[in-house]
Amino acid sequence: MAMSPRRRRTLAVTGSASGIGAAVAERFTRSGTTVIGVDLAGSDVVADLASAEGRRTAVFEVARRCEGRLDGLVVAAGIGPQVRPAGSIVRVNYFGALAVLDGLLGSLGSGEAPAAVVLASNSAGITPPDAALLGLLSEGDEEGAAARADELDGATVYGMSKLGLSRAVRRRSRPWGDAGVRLNAVAPGPVDTPLLRGTLADPRLGPAVELLPIPLRRRAAPEEIASAVAFLLDPANAYVHGAVLFVDGGTDAELRPDAL
Ligand SMILES: NC(=O)c1ccc[n+]([C@@H]2O[C@H](COP(=O)([O-])OP(=O)(O)OC[C@H]3O[C@@H](n4cnc5c(N)ncnc54)[C@H](O)[C@@H]3O)[C@@H](O)[C@H]2O)c1
C-alpha cells in the first residue's frame, strides 16, 4: 500500500530577522521544519506589528502561506524599554503580539499537535507595577494604553507590556485548551541580542540592567532561549499549557523567592 508522504511541520515566527526570533527560525529550519518568518524587513512576510494594517497583513500572509494549517507559532517581535515614544512599546509588545496570536488561532487549530510560545520577560515580575496601564491593557484599550505609556518611563512600560502579555497567556488557557492548542510563555532575563545592546547603551537603563543580580553570573545566548522555546513547542511536552517559563539564570527566583 502506498504511504502518503508526511507533511513537514510548519512554524511561524515573528521577529525572525534578529536575536531570539532568528535563533528560533534557524534551529527549526535546520531540523527540517518549514519556517515562515515575519518581521519589519528581511523576512518571508514583511509587516509592521505596531499598526492594525501590519497585523492584518501578518495574519493573512501567514495563514495563506501555511494553507490554513499551522503547527507552531512563536511571537518574538518586540522592542526594548529605550524605544521612544513609549506608547510604541505597548503597541508592538502587547497589542501586536496578541493580534498575531489570536489571529492565527484558527490556523493553529487545524495543525498537528499545535502550540504557540510568546516571548515575555522576567521584567514582568520585577518592575514596580502601574495599575492604570495594566488596566488599560487588559481592557484592550490601545489608544488609552499608548497615551498612559507616554507619561511613564520606558522600563515601567516595558515591564507592564510583558506582565500584561504573561497574564493574557494565562487567561487564554481555557479557550486555547478548548481549541486544542497549547499556549505558553518564556520569560528570559538579559539575552545577548541587538535589543539588549540598545538598552545597555541607554545612559539611564543600561546601568540598571547591569545591576540585575544573575545567580548564574552571565547573560543568555539567543540559542539558549530558542532551546526553551523548542521544549514548549515539542509535542512530547503535550501537558505543558498556560506556563510562564523563566529562563533567566535564576534572577526571578533570587529577587522573588516567595512569589509562588
Ligand atoms: N534580549 C533580551 O534581553 C530580552 C529579554 C527578555 C525578553 N526579550 C523579548 O524577546 C523578544 C525578542 O527580542 P530580541 O532580544 O531577540 O530582540 P531583537 O531586537 O534582536 O529582535 C526583535 C525583532 O523584532 C522585530 N520587530 C520590532 N518591532 C517590530 C514591529 N513593529 N513589527 C514587526 N517586527 C518588529 C525587529 O525588527 C527584530 O528583528 C522581544 O519580545 C523581547 O522583548 C528579550
The ligand as an SDF file (V2000), in Angstrom:
LIG
                    3D

 44 48  0  0  0  0  0  0  0  0999 V2000
   17.1720   40.4220   24.6460 N   0  0  0  0  0  0  0  0  0  0  0  0
   16.7100   40.3840   25.8750 C   0  0  0  0  0  0  0  0  0  0  0  0
   17.4500   40.6340   26.8340 O   0  0  0  0  0  0  0  0  0  0  0  0
   15.2700   40.0210   26.1400 C   0  0  0  0  0  0  0  0  0  0  0  0
   14.9000   39.7250   27.4600 C   0  0  0  0  0  0  0  0  0  0  0  0
   13.5760   39.3900   27.7360 C   0  0  0  0  0  0  0  0  0  0  0  0
   12.6540   39.3530   26.7190 C   0  0  0  0  0  0  0  0  0  0  0  0
   13.0230   39.6590   25.4370 N   0  0  0  0  0  0  0  0  0  0  0  0
   11.9930   39.6250   24.4130 C   0  0  0  0  0  0  0  0  0  0  0  0
   12.3450   38.7030   23.4000 O   0  0  0  0  0  0  0  0  0  0  0  0
   11.7980   39.1280   22.1720 C   0  0  0  0  0  0  0  0  0  0  0  0
   12.8870   39.1370   21.1080 C   0  0  0  0  0  0  0  0  0  0  0  0
   13.8360   40.1210   21.4690 O   0  0  0  0  0  0  0  0  0  0  0  0
   15.3340   40.1510   20.9280 P   0  0  0  0  0  0  0  0  0  0  0  0
   16.1780   40.4320   22.1020 O   0  0  0  0  0  0  0  0  0  0  0  0
   15.5730   38.9670   20.0920 O   0  0  0  0  0  0  0  0  0  0  0  0
   15.2760   41.5000   20.0810 O   0  0  0  0  0  0  0  0  0  0  0  0
   15.8400   41.8720   18.6260 P   0  0  0  0  0  0  0  0  0  0  0  0
   15.7740   43.3470   18.5450 O   0  0  0  0  0  0  0  0  0  0  0  0
   17.1240   41.1950   18.3810 O   0  0  0  0  0  0  0  0  0  0  0  0
   14.7320   41.2140   17.6630 O   0  0  0  0  0  0  0  0  0  0  0  0
   13.4100   41.6650   17.6690 C   0  0  0  0  0  0  0  0  0  0  0  0
   12.8610   41.6000   16.2590 C   0  0  0  0  0  0  0  0  0  0  0  0
   11.5200   42.0990   16.3100 O   0  0  0  0  0  0  0  0  0  0  0  0
   11.3330   42.9070   15.1780 C   0  0  0  0  0  0  0  0  0  0  0  0
   10.3080   43.9230   15.3890 N   0  0  0  0  0  0  0  0  0  0  0  0
   10.3830   45.0110   16.2010 C   0  0  0  0  0  0  0  0  0  0  0  0
    9.3060   45.7870   16.0410 N   0  0  0  0  0  0  0  0  0  0  0  0
    8.5320   45.1920   15.1080 C   0  0  0  0  0  0  0  0  0  0  0  0
    7.3090   45.5400   14.5030 C   0  0  0  0  0  0  0  0  0  0  0  0
    6.6680   46.6910   14.7890 N   0  0  0  0  0  0  0  0  0  0  0  0
    6.7830   44.6970   13.5730 N   0  0  0  0  0  0  0  0  0  0  0  0
    7.4400   43.5620   13.2260 C   0  0  0  0  0  0  0  0  0  0  0  0
    8.6090   43.1910   13.7680 N   0  0  0  0  0  0  0  0  0  0  0  0
    9.1610   44.0070   14.6930 C   0  0  0  0  0  0  0  0  0  0  0  0
   12.6740   43.5860   14.9290 C   0  0  0  0  0  0  0  0  0  0  0  0
   12.7870   44.0760   13.6000 O   0  0  0  0  0  0  0  0  0  0  0  0
   13.6500   42.4760   15.2680 C   0  0  0  0  0  0  0  0  0  0  0  0
   14.0200   41.7440   14.1200 O   0  0  0  0  0  0  0  0  0  0  0  0
   11.1760   40.5010   22.4130 C   0  0  0  0  0  0  0  0  0  0  0  0
    9.7900   40.3530   22.5740 O   0  0  0  0  0  0  0  0  0  0  0  0
   11.8390   40.9410   23.6900 C   0  0  0  0  0  0  0  0  0  0  0  0
   11.0270   41.8440   24.3990 O   0  0  0  0  0  0  0  0  0  0  0  0
   14.3200   39.9800   25.1250 C   0  0  0  0  0  0  0  0  0  0  0  0
  1  2  1  0
  2  3  2  0
  2  4  1  0
  4  5  1  0
  4 44  2  0
  5  6  2  0
  6  7  1  0
  7  8  2  0
  8  9  1  0
  8 44  1  0
  9 10  1  0
  9 42  1  0
 10 11  1  0
 11 12  1  0
 11 40  1  0
 12 13  1  0
 13 14  1  0
 14 15  2  0
 14 16  1  0
 14 17  1  0
 17 18  1  0
 18 19  2  0
 18 20  1  0
 18 21  1  0
 21 22  1  0
 22 23  1  0
 23 24  1  0
 23 38  1  0
 24 25  1  0
 25 26  1  0
 25 36  1  0
 26 27  1  0
 26 35  1  0
 27 28  2  0
 28 29  1  0
 29 30  1  0
 29 35  2  0
 30 31  1  0
 30 32  2  0
 32 33  1  0
 33 34  2  0
 34 35  1  0
 36 37  1  0
 36 38  1  0
 38 39  1  0
 40 41  1  0
 40 42  1  0
 42 43  1  0
M  CHG  2   8   1  16  -1
M  END
$$$$
